[in-house]
C-alpha cells in the first residue's frame, strides 16, 4: 500500500462503520480469488505479481483451489469505489485494520514507522524528541504520522519533504528517500516500515532501521494490517480468516522475504 493510501486508511479507521455488523447478500465470485490491487506499488503489488501482497494472494488462492484474478486501480481517491464497492473484485489484501467502508479480516501483521540511518554515522536516536536529531537533515513525507511528530519536536528546520500524492506507477518517494540517504543528501529517512525494509535491503548492512516504537501513545506509529471485504460479507471474511490462520507461518515467511519489520502485541520488534 502506498503512503498516501495508508494515511487515508488511518483516518478512516478512526470511524468504524456500524453497518459492518449487518449480514448482507454476498456477491463473491467463487470461481477465482478476485483481488482489488494497485498496478504499480512495490513492495506491495504490481501487475507483474512481484509484490508481497501478490504472493499472499497467490497463496490464499492456491489454498482455495482457484486462480487469482485482479482488478487494477491506483490506491488513491476512488480506489474502493471503483473496485471492491463496484463488485469488480472481492478482497483487498492490505488495509489498516478497522478501516471504514470495508469489513476487516483479522490482521495478519503489525508494522510501524521507522527511522532509517547510515550505520557509519553511528546515530543512536530511537525516538523523534532526541536532541541529536535537531542538527540532521530529516527526510519525511508530509501528512504521515512521523511528519507531525517531527514538526512538534523542532526538526523541520533541516527537513527534506517528499511528495505524498504521487502516481506510484511512475514515482516512489520512499525509494528516492532511501537513495538520497545513501548518497548523503539526507541523514535520516522516516518511512512506513514495509517500504523502508524493502528499499533499504539492497544496501546490505550499510543502513540501520530503527522502529519508532517509543513515541508517546498519542503519536501512534504502528498499525495492524488486515484484508478488506465488502461490509456484511461475514461468511467470506470468515473463510479468508480461516485460510490465513491455517497458513500464518507461510504468510510470515513471505513478509520476512520482503524485509517487512513486524512488531508483536506488546509493541516489540519481532527479530
C-alpha positions as CSV (number, residue, x, y, z in Angstrom):
1,X,0.0,0.0,0.0
2,X,1.3,3.5,-0.8
3,X,2.0,6.0,2.0
4,X,-0.9,8.1,0.6
5,X,-3.3,5.1,0.8
6,X,-2.0,4.3,4.3
7,X,-2.7,7.8,5.6
8,X,-6.2,7.8,4.1
9,X,-6.9,4.4,5.7
10,X,-5.5,5.5,9.1
11,X,-8.0,8.4,9.1
12,X,-10.8,6.1,8.0
13,X,-10.1,3.5,10.7
14,X,-11.0,6.1,13.4
15,X,-14.6,6.0,12.3
16,X,-15.8,2.3,12.2
17,X,-19.0,1.7,10.2
18,X,-21.9,0.4,12.2
19,X,-23.2,-1.3,9.1
20,X,-20.3,-3.9,9.3
21,X,-22.3,-5.9,11.8
22,X,-25.2,-6.5,9.4
23,X,-25.1,-9.5,7.2
24,X,-25.6,-8.6,3.5
25,X,-26.2,-10.8,0.4
26,X,-22.7,-11.9,-0.7
27,X,-21.5,-11.1,-4.3
28,X,-18.3,-13.2,-4.1
29,X,-17.3,-14.9,-7.3
30,X,-16.1,-18.3,-6.1
31,X,-14.5,-19.3,-9.5
32,X,-11.5,-17.1,-8.7
33,X,-9.9,-15.1,-5.9
34,X,-10.8,-11.6,-7.3
35,X,-8.3,-9.2,-5.8
36,X,-8.5,-5.4,-5.9
37,X,-5.0,-4.1,-6.2
38,X,-2.6,-1.3,-7.2
39,X,-0.8,-2.0,-10.5
40,X,2.5,-0.3,-9.6
41,X,3.1,-0.1,-5.8
42,X,6.1,-2.1,-4.8
43,X,6.8,-3.8,-2.5
44,X,3.0,-4.3,-2.0
45,X,1.8,-5.1,-5.5
46,X,2.3,-4.7,-9.2
47,X,1.0,-6.1,-12.5
48,X,3.9,-8.5,-12.7
49,X,2.9,-10.1,-9.4
50,X,6.2,-9.2,-7.7
51,X,4.8,-7.7,-4.5
52,X,4.3,-9.4,-1.2
53,X,0.6,-8.9,-1.4
54,X,0.6,-10.6,-4.8
55,X,2.4,-13.6,-3.2
56,X,0.0,-13.7,-0.3
57,X,-2.9,-13.6,-2.8
58,X,-1.4,-16.5,-4.7
59,X,-1.1,-18.5,-1.5
60,X,-4.7,-17.9,-0.5
61,X,-6.0,-18.7,-4.0
62,X,-4.0,-22.0,-4.0
63,X,-5.5,-23.0,-0.7
64,X,-9.0,-22.2,-2.0
65,X,-8.2,-24.1,-5.2
66,X,-8.9,-21.2,-7.6
67,X,-6.8,-18.8,-9.7
68,X,-6.1,-15.2,-8.8
69,X,-7.9,-12.6,-10.9
70,X,-7.0,-8.9,-10.5
71,X,-8.9,-5.6,-10.8
72,X,-6.2,-2.9,-11.1
73,X,-6.7,0.6,-9.8
74,X,-4.2,3.0,-8.2
75,X,-4.6,3.1,-4.4
76,X,-5.7,6.7,-4.2
77,X,-9.1,8.6,-4.1
78,X,-11.7,6.3,-5.6
79,X,-9.9,3.1,-5.1
80,X,-12.6,1.3,-3.1
81,X,-15.4,2.9,-5.0
82,X,-14.1,1.7,-8.3
83,X,-13.0,-1.8,-7.2
84,X,-14.5,-3.5,-4.1
85,X,-17.6,-1.4,-3.8
86,X,-18.3,-1.7,-7.5
87,X,-18.2,-5.5,-7.0
88,X,-15.5,-5.9,-9.6
89,X,-13.3,-7.8,-7.1
90,X,-13.9,-9.3,-3.7
91,X,-10.9,-8.6,-1.4
92,X,-8.2,-6.0,-0.8
93,X,-5.1,-7.8,0.5
94,X,-3.6,-4.9,2.6
95,X,-5.6,-2.3,4.6
96,X,-5.4,-0.8,8.0
97,X,-7.4,-2.9,10.4
98,X,-10.8,-1.3,11.1
99,X,-10.8,1.0,8.1
100,X,-14.1,2.4,7.2
101,X,-16.0,1.3,4.1
102,X,-14.8,-2.3,4.4
103,X,-15.2,-5.3,6.7
104,X,-11.8,-6.1,8.0
105,X,-10.5,-9.6,8.4
106,X,-8.3,-10.5,11.4
107,X,-5.0,-8.7,11.0
108,X,-2.2,-10.7,9.6
109,X,0.7,-8.5,10.5
110,X,1.5,-5.4,12.5
111,X,4.2,-2.9,11.4
112,X,5.4,0.5,12.4
113,X,7.0,3.7,11.0
114,X,10.8,3.6,11.3
115,X,13.9,5.7,11.2
116,X,16.5,4.7,8.6
117,X,20.1,5.9,9.0
118,X,23.6,5.1,7.7
119,X,25.3,2.7,10.1
120,X,28.6,4.5,9.6
121,X,27.1,7.7,11.1
122,X,26.5,5.9,14.5
123,X,23.2,7.6,15.1
124,X,21.6,6.0,18.2
125,X,18.4,8.0,18.4
126,X,15.3,5.8,18.7
127,X,12.6,8.5,19.1
128,X,11.9,11.8,17.5
129,X,12.4,14.0,20.5
130,X,16.2,13.1,20.7
131,X,18.1,16.4,20.7
132,X,20.8,14.7,18.4
133,X,18.3,14.9,15.5
134,X,17.9,18.6,15.5
135,X,21.1,19.2,13.5
136,X,20.4,16.5,11.0
137,X,18.7,16.6,7.6
138,X,15.5,14.6,8.0
139,X,13.7,13.1,5.0
140,X,9.9,12.8,5.6
141,X,6.6,12.7,3.7
142,X,4.1,15.3,4.6
143,X,0.8,14.0,6.0
144,X,2.3,10.9,7.6
145,X,2.4,10.4,11.4
146,X,6.2,10.9,11.8
147,X,6.0,14.3,10.0
148,X,3.6,15.7,12.6
149,X,5.8,14.5,15.5
150,X,8.9,15.8,13.8
151,X,7.4,19.2,13.4
152,X,6.4,19.3,17.1
153,X,10.0,18.4,18.1
154,X,11.5,21.2,16.1
155,X,13.0,19.0,13.3
156,X,11.6,21.0,10.3
157,X,14.5,23.5,10.0
158,X,16.6,20.9,8.2
159,X,13.7,18.7,6.9
160,X,13.6,17.5,3.3
161,X,10.0,17.0,2.3
162,X,8.9,14.3,-0.2
163,X,5.6,14.3,-2.0
164,X,2.7,12.3,-0.6
165,X,0.3,12.5,-3.6
166,X,2.1,10.7,-6.5
167,X,1.3,8.1,-9.1
168,X,3.1,5.1,-7.7
169,X,3.3,3.6,-11.2
170,X,5.9,6.2,-12.1
171,X,7.3,7.5,-8.9
172,X,8.3,6.2,-5.4
173,X,9.1,9.0,-2.9
174,X,10.1,6.2,-0.4
175,X,12.6,4.8,-2.9
176,X,14.0,8.2,-3.7
177,X,14.3,9.0,0.0
178,X,16.5,5.9,0.6
179,X,18.6,6.7,-2.4
180,X,19.1,10.2,-1.1
181,X,20.1,8.8,2.3
182,X,22.7,6.5,0.7
183,X,24.0,9.4,-1.4
184,X,24.4,11.6,1.7
185,X,21.8,14.2,0.7
186,X,19.8,13.5,3.9
187,X,20.9,11.9,7.2
188,X,17.6,10.3,8.4
189,X,14.7,8.8,6.5
190,X,11.3,8.5,8.2
191,X,9.2,5.8,6.4
192,X,6.5,3.3,6.8
193,X,8.2,0.0,7.8
194,X,7.5,-2.2,4.8
195,X,8.7,0.5,2.4
196,X,11.8,1.1,4.4
197,X,12.7,-2.5,4.8
198,X,12.2,-3.3,1.1
199,X,14.2,-0.3,-0.3
200,X,16.9,-0.5,2.3
201,X,17.6,-4.2,1.7
202,X,19.7,-3.8,-1.5
203,X,22.1,-1.7,0.6
204,X,23.1,-4.8,2.7
205,X,24.5,-3.7,6.1
206,X,25.1,-0.1,5.2
207,X,21.8,1.1,6.6
208,X,20.2,0.7,10.1
209,X,16.4,0.6,10.6
210,X,15.1,1.7,14.0
211,X,11.4,1.1,14.6
212,X,9.7,4.1,16.2
213,X,8.1,2.1,19.0
214,X,9.0,4.5,21.8
215,X,6.9,7.6,20.8
216,X,4.1,8.8,23.1
217,X,0.9,6.7,22.8
218,X,-0.9,9.7,21.4
219,X,1.6,9.7,18.5
220,X,0.6,6.4,17.0
221,X,3.3,4.9,14.7
222,X,2.2,1.3,14.4
223,X,-0.8,-0.3,12.7
224,X,-2.4,-3.7,12.4
225,X,-2.8,-4.6,8.7
226,X,-5.7,-6.8,7.6
227,X,-7.6,-7.6,4.4
228,X,-10.8,-5.9,3.4
229,X,-14.0,-7.3,2.1
230,X,-17.4,-5.7,1.5
231,X,-19.4,-4.8,4.6
232,X,-21.8,-7.5,5.6
233,X,-20.0,-10.3,3.8
234,X,-19.2,-12.1,7.1
235,X,-19.1,-15.7,5.6
236,X,-16.4,-14.6,3.1
237,X,-14.5,-12.8,5.8
238,X,-14.6,-16.0,7.9
239,X,-13.3,-18.1,5.0
240,X,-10.4,-15.8,4.5
241,X,-9.6,-15.6,8.2
242,X,-9.5,-19.4,8.3
243,X,-7.1,-19.7,5.4
244,X,-4.9,-17.0,6.8
245,X,-4.9,-18.6,10.3
246,X,-4.0,-22.0,8.8
247,X,-1.1,-20.6,6.8
248,X,0.2,-18.0,9.2
249,X,3.8,-19.3,9.1
250,X,3.9,-19.2,5.3
251,X,2.5,-15.6,5.2
252,X,5.0,-14.5,7.8
253,X,7.8,-16.1,5.7
254,X,6.6,-14.0,2.7
255,X,6.7,-10.8,4.8
256,X,10.2,-11.7,6.0
257,X,11.4,-12.3,2.5
258,X,10.4,-8.7,1.7
259,X,12.1,-7.4,4.9
260,X,8.9,-6.1,6.5
261,X,9.6,-5.0,10.1
262,X,6.9,-6.6,12.3
263,X,6.1,-6.0,15.9
264,X,4.3,-8.1,18.5
265,X,1.3,-7.4,20.6
266,X,3.5,-5.7,23.2
267,X,5.0,-3.4,20.6
268,X,8.4,-5.1,20.5
269,X,10.2,-5.8,17.2
270,X,9.9,-9.4,16.2
271,X,13.5,-10.5,15.4
